[in-house]
């Protein structure tokens, strides 16, 4: 089962690792999930999702000024904390 973090990033897990995945549309209209990275700790997986989202925002021109980047980073970190709290609440 995949846990949506935000936008098109998802978290998957096994008994050994967390896998950060990114969703994209397939030609047939379905959704496919590409594995971006594997992590031993949840915090590492969430931090990688934050880094990728910020980098994509800068590269696309969506984030143009430092204040936008800083605000987006704070927003994503807050979402990551909520995701972790939800995960801990389910255990």
C-alpha positions in Angstrom: 0.0 0.0 0.0 1.3 3.4 -0.9 1.0 6.4 1.3 0.7 9.8 -0.5 3.1 12.4 0.9 2.1 15.3 -1.4 1.7 16.2 -5.0 2.9 13.1 -6.9 5.3 11.7 -4.3 4.4 8.5 -2.4 6.0 6.4 0.3 6.1 2.6 0.2 7.7 0.4 2.9 8.9 -3.1 3.5 10.2 -4.7 6.7 13.7 -3.4 5.7 13.3 0.0 4.0 11.2 2.9 2.9 10.9 3.6 -0.8 10.2 7.0 -2.2 8.1 6.8 -5.3 6.9 9.3 -7.9 3.6 8.8 -9.8 3.2 9.6 -13.5 0.5 9.1 -16.0 0.9 6.2 -18.5 0.0 6.4 -22.1 -3.2 4.3 -21.5 -4.4 6.8 -18.8 -3.3 4.7 -15.9 -0.8 5.6 -13.2 2.7 4.2 -12.7 5.0 4.7 -9.8 8.7 5.0 -10.3 11.0 4.3 -7.4 13.2 7.4 -6.7 15.2 6.2 -3.7 15.4 3.7 -0.8 15.9 4.7 2.8 16.5 3.0 6.1 14.7 5.7 8.0 11.4 7.5 7.5 13.0 10.9 8.1 15.5 10.3 5.3 12.7 9.4 2.9 10.7 12.5 3.8 13.8 14.7 3.6 14.5 13.4 0.1 10.9 14.1 -1.0 11.3 17.7 0.3 14.6 18.1 -1.6 13.2 16.8 -4.8 10.1 18.9 -4.6 12.1 22.1 -4.0 14.6 21.3 -6.8 11.7 20.6 -9.2 10.0 23.9 -8.3 13.2 25.9 -8.9 14.0 24.0 -12.2 10.4 24.6 -13.5 10.4 28.3 -12.6 7.6 27.8 -10.2 9.9 29.0 -7.4 11.7 32.1 -8.4 12.7 33.9 -5.2 14.4 32.7 -2.0 11.3 33.7 0.0 9.2 31.4 -2.1 11.7 28.6 -1.7 11.8 29.1 2.1 8.0 29.2 2.4 7.7 26.1 0.3 10.3 24.3 2.4 8.5 25.2 5.6 5.2 24.0 4.1 6.7 20.7 3.0 8.5 20.1 6.3 5.2 20.7 8.1 3.4 18.2 5.8 6.2 15.7 6.3 5.8 16.0 10.1 2.0 15.4 9.7 2.7 12.4 7.5 5.0 11.0 10.1 2.5 11.6 12.9 -0.2 9.8 10.9 2.2 6.9 10.3 3.1 6.7 14.0 -0.6 6.9 15.0 -1.4 3.8 12.8 1.2 1.6 14.5 
